[in-house]
Amino acid sequence: MFRVSRSLRRLALLPLWLLVMLPCAAQDEPDEGAKRVIQQVAGAWQGESVAGVLSAFPTAEEGKVYLGLGSAAGTFSRDQAAGVLRNYFAETTVEGVRLLKWTGRSGAKFDYRYRDASGNSVSGMLLIEVQVVNRRWVLRSVMVN
């Protein structure tokens, strides 16, 4: 009877293992379109640019975006969010936004440092998520923790 060595059996199973494991590993990397929009929003946030953040919003027909900015939390249209973001950036001074990790295929977590209205230095997280609407990536949510 023919005996197959253990290492040869392992080698034969390698293609099957790769088929199973590679999709799992790839799920932690964001889609390139998602990555581009997330980086755009993070850059706009760093620059306190209301227009830059709003440029990633879906149109009025496509939906609203969840903003979790302390007391200003809820789902907002682009027009509503303009005022919320203007107020938020008027009360804070962004000191730094640094990518910590990608969260799945459509989100990212950032180290976020800013000064509040009283001038206190605050360190927290900025979470940005995007989604596909009408075949393009748009902002889904922005939260500050």
VEXSETOR-69946 format. One record per residue (C-alpha): chain; x, y, z. Coordinates in nm, 4 decimals. Each point is the difference from the previous one (the first is absolute). Example, Ala and Ser with C-alpha at 12.3 -4.5 7.8 and 13.67 -1.06 7.14 Angstrom:
<atoms>
+--------+----------+----------+----------+
| cadena |     east |    north |       up |
+--------+----------+----------+----------+
|      A |   1.2300 |  -0.4500 |   0.7800 |
|      A |   0.1370 |   0.3440 |  -0.0660 |
+--------+----------+----------+----------+
</atoms>
This chain:
<atoms>
+--------+----------+----------+----------+
| cadena |     east |    north |       up |
+--------+----------+----------+----------+
|      A |   0.0000 |   0.0000 |   0.0000 |
|      A |   0.1185 |   0.3519 |  -0.0837 |
|      A |   0.0845 |   0.2187 |   0.3035 |
|      A |  -0.0012 |   0.3773 |  -0.0269 |
|      A |   0.2315 |   0.1891 |   0.2279 |
|      A |  -0.1492 |   0.2483 |   0.2429 |
|      A |   0.1754 |   0.2974 |  -0.1602 |
|      A |  -0.1267 |  -0.1013 |  -0.3448 |
|      A |  -0.3580 |  -0.0152 |   0.1332 |
|      A |   0.0413 |   0.3461 |   0.1536 |
|      A |   0.1312 |   0.1326 |  -0.3271 |
|      A |  -0.2975 |  -0.1486 |  -0.1835 |
|      A |  -0.2375 |   0.1794 |   0.2392 |
|      A |   0.1700 |   0.3398 |  -0.0442 |
|      A |  -0.2197 |   0.1191 |  -0.2923 |
|      A |  -0.3135 |  -0.0866 |   0.1976 |
|      A |   0.1320 |   0.1835 |   0.3070 |
|      A |   0.0792 |   0.3079 |  -0.2117 |
|      A |  -0.3506 |   0.0014 |  -0.1478 |
|      A |  -0.1479 |  -0.0001 |   0.3488 |
|      A |   0.2390 |   0.2427 |   0.1729 |
|      A |   0.0668 |   0.2687 |  -0.2595 |
|      A |  -0.3575 |   0.1346 |  -0.0105 |
|      A |   0.0048 |   0.0204 |   0.3811 |
|      A |   0.3239 |   0.1966 |  -0.0004 |
|      A |  -0.1211 |   0.2292 |  -0.2778 |
|      A |  -0.3082 |   0.1017 |   0.2011 |
|      A |   0.2169 |   0.2163 |   0.2250 |
|      A |   0.1199 |   0.2089 |  -0.2921 |
|      A |  -0.2381 |   0.2699 |  -0.1199 |
|      A |  -0.1214 |   0.0283 |  -0.3554 |
|      A |   0.2103 |   0.2586 |  -0.1863 |
|      A |  -0.3040 |   0.2231 |  -0.0560 |
|      A |  -0.0898 |  -0.0176 |   0.3672 |
|      A |   0.3582 |   0.0728 |   0.0994 |
|      A |   0.0095 |   0.3086 |  -0.2235 |
|      A |  -0.3211 |   0.1474 |   0.1466 |
|      A |   0.1043 |  -0.0784 |   0.3589 |
|      A |   0.3381 |   0.1679 |  -0.0528 |
|      A |  -0.1739 |   0.2995 |  -0.1599 |
|      A |  -0.2315 |   0.0395 |   0.3008 |
|      A |   0.2868 |  -0.0441 |   0.2482 |
|      A |   0.2029 |   0.2644 |  -0.1824 |
|      A |  -0.2964 |   0.2376 |  -0.0034 |
|      A |  -0.0514 |  -0.0670 |   0.3711 |
|      A |   0.3664 |   0.0788 |   0.0704 |
|      A |  -0.0414 |   0.3271 |  -0.1898 |
|      A |  -0.3365 |   0.0760 |   0.1663 |
|      A |  -0.1515 |   0.0250 |  -0.3483 |
|      A |  -0.3780 |  -0.0200 |   0.0081 |
|      A |  -0.0120 |   0.0034 |  -0.3813 |
|      A |   0.2545 |  -0.2841 |  -0.0153 |
|      A |  -0.2046 |  -0.2215 |   0.2315 |
|      A |  -0.3259 |   0.0869 |  -0.1775 |
|      A |   0.1499 |  -0.0935 |  -0.3372 |
|      A |  -0.0126 |  -0.3661 |   0.1107 |
|      A |  -0.3698 |   0.0159 |   0.0962 |
|      A |  -0.2635 |  -0.1777 |  -0.2043 |
|      A |  -0.2446 |   0.2177 |  -0.1916 |
|      A |  -0.3361 |   0.0807 |   0.1609 |
|      A |  -0.1624 |  -0.2768 |  -0.2060 |
|      A |   0.2649 |  -0.2542 |   0.1071 |
|      A |  -0.0394 |   0.0423 |   0.3740 |
|      A |   0.1389 |   0.1505 |   0.3176 |
|      A |   0.3140 |  -0.0427 |   0.2101 |
|      A |   0.0272 |  -0.0802 |   0.3695 |
|      A |   0.2123 |   0.2513 |   0.1923 |
|      A |   0.0944 |  -0.0759 |   0.3601 |
|      A |   0.1716 |   0.3170 |   0.1181 |
|      A |  -0.0724 |   0.0131 |   0.3713 |
|      A |  -0.3303 |   0.1792 |   0.0575 |
|      A |  -0.0551 |   0.0293 |  -0.3751 |
|      A |  -0.0903 |  -0.3575 |  -0.0838 |
|      A |  -0.2457 |  -0.1175 |  -0.2592 |
|      A |  -0.0641 |  -0.0656 |  -0.3645 |
|      A |   0.0390 |   0.3090 |  -0.2158 |
|      A |  -0.0424 |   0.1047 |  -0.3606 |
|      A |   0.2848 |   0.1886 |  -0.1657 |
|      A |  -0.1685 |   0.3367 |   0.0683 |
|      A |  -0.0663 |  -0.0819 |   0.3662 |
|      A |   0.3511 |  -0.1364 |   0.0470 |
|      A |   0.1551 |   0.3227 |  -0.1300 |
|      A |  -0.1256 |   0.1875 |   0.3055 |
|      A |   0.0882 |  -0.2817 |   0.2403 |
|      A |   0.3547 |  -0.0206 |  -0.1350 |
|      A |   0.0467 |   0.3794 |  -0.0030 |
|      A |  -0.1033 |   0.0133 |   0.3670 |
|      A |   0.2217 |  -0.2963 |   0.0906 |
|      A |   0.3102 |   0.1443 |  -0.1671 |
|      A |  -0.0736 |   0.3460 |   0.1500 |
|      A |   0.0086 |  -0.1570 |   0.3479 |
|      A |   0.3053 |  -0.2226 |  -0.0534 |
|      A |   0.3496 |   0.0323 |  -0.1408 |
|      A |   0.1272 |  -0.3146 |  -0.1666 |
|      A |   0.3553 |  -0.0843 |   0.1033 |
|      A |   0.0449 |  -0.3343 |  -0.1707 |
|      A |  -0.1660 |  -0.2822 |  -0.1909 |
|      A |   0.2081 |  -0.3177 |  -0.0395 |
|      A |  -0.1127 |  -0.3321 |  -0.1479 |
|      A |   0.0025 |  -0.2817 |   0.2543 |
|      A |  -0.1574 |  -0.2782 |  -0.2037 |
|      A |  -0.2379 |  -0.0888 |  -0.2769 |
|      A |  -0.3197 |  -0.1541 |   0.1305 |
|      A |  -0.1236 |  -0.2434 |  -0.2571 |
|      A |  -0.0632 |   0.0888 |  -0.3611 |
|      A |  -0.1609 |   0.3396 |   0.0556 |
|      A |   0.1212 |   0.1664 |   0.3172 |
|      A |   0.2961 |   0.1359 |   0.1922 |
|      A |   0.0910 |   0.0969 |   0.3530 |
|      A |   0.2175 |   0.3056 |   0.0595 |
|      A |   0.1813 |   0.1369 |   0.3029 |
|      A |  -0.1565 |   0.3447 |   0.0388 |
|      A |   0.1370 |   0.2883 |   0.2061 |
|      A |  -0.1697 |   0.3362 |   0.0329 |
|      A |  -0.0582 |   0.2942 |   0.2345 |
|      A |  -0.3536 |   0.0540 |   0.1224 |
|      A |  -0.1770 |   0.3369 |   0.0449 |
|      A |   0.1686 |   0.0454 |   0.3395 |
|      A |   0.3454 |  -0.0607 |  -0.1479 |
|      A |   0.0400 |  -0.3417 |   0.1611 |
|      A |   0.2006 |  -0.2549 |  -0.1941 |
|      A |  -0.2140 |  -0.3059 |  -0.0788 |
|      A |   0.1152 |  -0.3330 |  -0.1400 |
|      A |  -0.2461 |  -0.2452 |  -0.1487 |
|      A |  -0.1013 |  -0.1959 |  -0.3062 |
|      A |  -0.1403 |   0.1125 |  -0.3321 |
|      A |  -0.1955 |  -0.2754 |  -0.1745 |
|      A |  -0.0846 |   0.0366 |  -0.3686 |
|      A |  -0.2174 |  -0.2416 |  -0.1977 |
|      A |  -0.0999 |   0.0136 |  -0.3645 |
|      A |  -0.2391 |  -0.1956 |  -0.2192 |
|      A |  -0.0808 |  -0.0481 |  -0.3659 |
|      A |  -0.3051 |   0.1884 |  -0.1245 |
|      A |  -0.0810 |   0.0067 |  -0.3709 |
|      A |   0.3372 |  -0.1577 |  -0.0843 |
|      A |   0.2102 |   0.2585 |   0.1850 |
|      A |   0.1495 |   0.0160 |   0.3482 |
|      A |  -0.1597 |   0.2572 |   0.2313 |
|      A |   0.0204 |   0.0811 |   0.3671 |
|      A |  -0.2165 |  -0.2143 |   0.2300 |
|      A |   0.1036 |   0.1217 |   0.3456 |
|      A |   0.2508 |   0.2077 |   0.1952 |
|      A |   0.0309 |  -0.0453 |   0.3735 |
|      A |   0.2249 |   0.1549 |   0.2629 |
|      A |   0.0622 |  -0.2031 |   0.3150 |
+--------+----------+----------+----------+
</atoms>
